[in-house]
């Protein structure tokens, strides 16, 4: 049954670009990019138990790395090669920081990674020749096998014009699928079990032969590469990158994603990413129809859609921590278990049913003397 549901979901997702307009496709693209980064942070914080507030830094490394490697000024490499090198560059940045991640834990690691966000934002603003400074840089469209993921209207499929959003939709689906299956394979393998043991008890993990420092560092590098891949996809979706997007607020958003979805769960991280990413966009779109929410650009004293969205998923975090500490994934799992028990429960005994009569050759037991 699970294979059937998965196949149906894949078919529906592949068919959506033929029916949805650009706004909904952009929401899907941003959500898929956020899900890739959230899965990486989930491996680091949810599975390995390492608090990181520097996820936005590695997203910026992936996004700006791709822009500089594929654009001018820059080496002007083929965009496919630039995308791969940008992911490796983010992993290298994580590797350079991994000695700190291997020795520091808890809130101290969170403070250390927080420094990366401020340092990275300063570099993005001052390194004009690479980043474009405050105004940022335009993103070169990706080209793979002669297919350009740009706004060129020349491609038509089944009578539907395929622009940048439609083409990037399938690229985002492919990258999300790769991220999903590699993360689940990692969690189910020996390395995943070692990370879980490390999260539960470092002493017990060390006794079982787990190299604590090496596995911490490896988790940080893998998470950084996932963040770099998410940064590349975000850059392609936005078509322009600016430093202010990759700030502390973005790191907090990613923490909210994995908390709402469920720590240590790949599906939960993806669900939390969709919730946190889509909510402000939907509230901006329908701000004039929502009570107490001001339309973008107005200054009538009411709450803006972005701020209102943050209030809502902040309240969602509080409710999750109080009533469902394992997040949306755990809540769905418990509901599924209860429904399964109801389906397999035996029917109640009928109190009015007649008592079966004994067999003809049966006789009553004689009293014991």
C-alpha positions, 0 to 999 in steps of 0.5 A: 500500500505504501508503494501505491501511495508513493507512486500516486504522490509522484504522479501528482507532483509531476503533473502539477506544472501543467495545471498550476500558475507561476505563483503556486509553482514558486511556492513549491520551488521555495518549499522544496529548496527549504526541505533540502536544507531542513533535512540536512539540519535535521540530520545535524540537530535532530539525529546527531543532537548538535545545535546549529544557528549557522545554517544560513551561512552555508546556504549563502555559501552554496548560493553565492558560490554558484553565482560566482563560479558560473557568472561574470565576474568569476571563472564562468564555468559551465553551470552544471559544474558550478552547481556541483562545486558550490555544494562541495564548497559548502561542504568544505566550509563545514569541514573547516568548521568541523574541528569546532563542531567535534569538540563543542556541543550544546548551546556553546556550539550554537553560539559558535555557529551564530558567529558564522552568520554575522561573519558571513553577512559582513563578507557578503556586504563588503566583498563587492567583486564577488557578491555584488555588495548590498544589491547582490547579483543576478543568478545565471540560469542552469543549463544541463544537456542543452536544456536551459532552466530559464524564462525562455518561452520557446519550450511547449509540452502538451500545449503548456508553455514551460518557462523557468518555474515549470522547468525548475519544478522538475529539477527541484523534485529530482534534488529533493528525491535525491536528498530524501533517499540519501538521508533515509539511507544514512539514518538506516545505516551504521552511521545513522545508528552511531549518530543516534547513539551519540545523541542519546549518550556520548559515554555509551556511544564511546563505549560501543566504539563510536568515534565521537569527534569524527562522527560529529564532524562528519554530521556537520559536513554532510549538513553543510553540503545539504545546505549548499545544495538548498542554497543553489536551488534557492538562488535559481528560484529567486534569480537574484541573491542579496545578502539580507536574505541570508541572515539570522532570521533564516537560521531561526526559520530552519530551526522552526522547520525541524522542530515543527516537523519533528526532530530526527525525521526526514519526512517531518523536516520536509513537512515543517519546511513546507509549513514555514515557507508557504505560510508567509507567501500565502498570507502575503497573497491573501492579506487583503482577505485576512483579518488584522493583517495589512496588505504589503506596503501599507502602514495602517498600524496592523501586522504585516503578513510576514510578521503575522506568519512568524507569530503563527508558526511561533505559536505552532512551536509552543503547541508542538512542544507542549502537546506533541514533542515529536512534531507533526511526524510523530502526531501523524504516526500516532494517529495512523497507529490508532486508526490501525488498531481500530481496524484490527480490533475484534468486534465486541461480544454480543451480550444477547447471543445464546450460550452454546449448548454442550455437545451431545456426548458431553456430560456434567462434571461430577462433584469432587468428594 
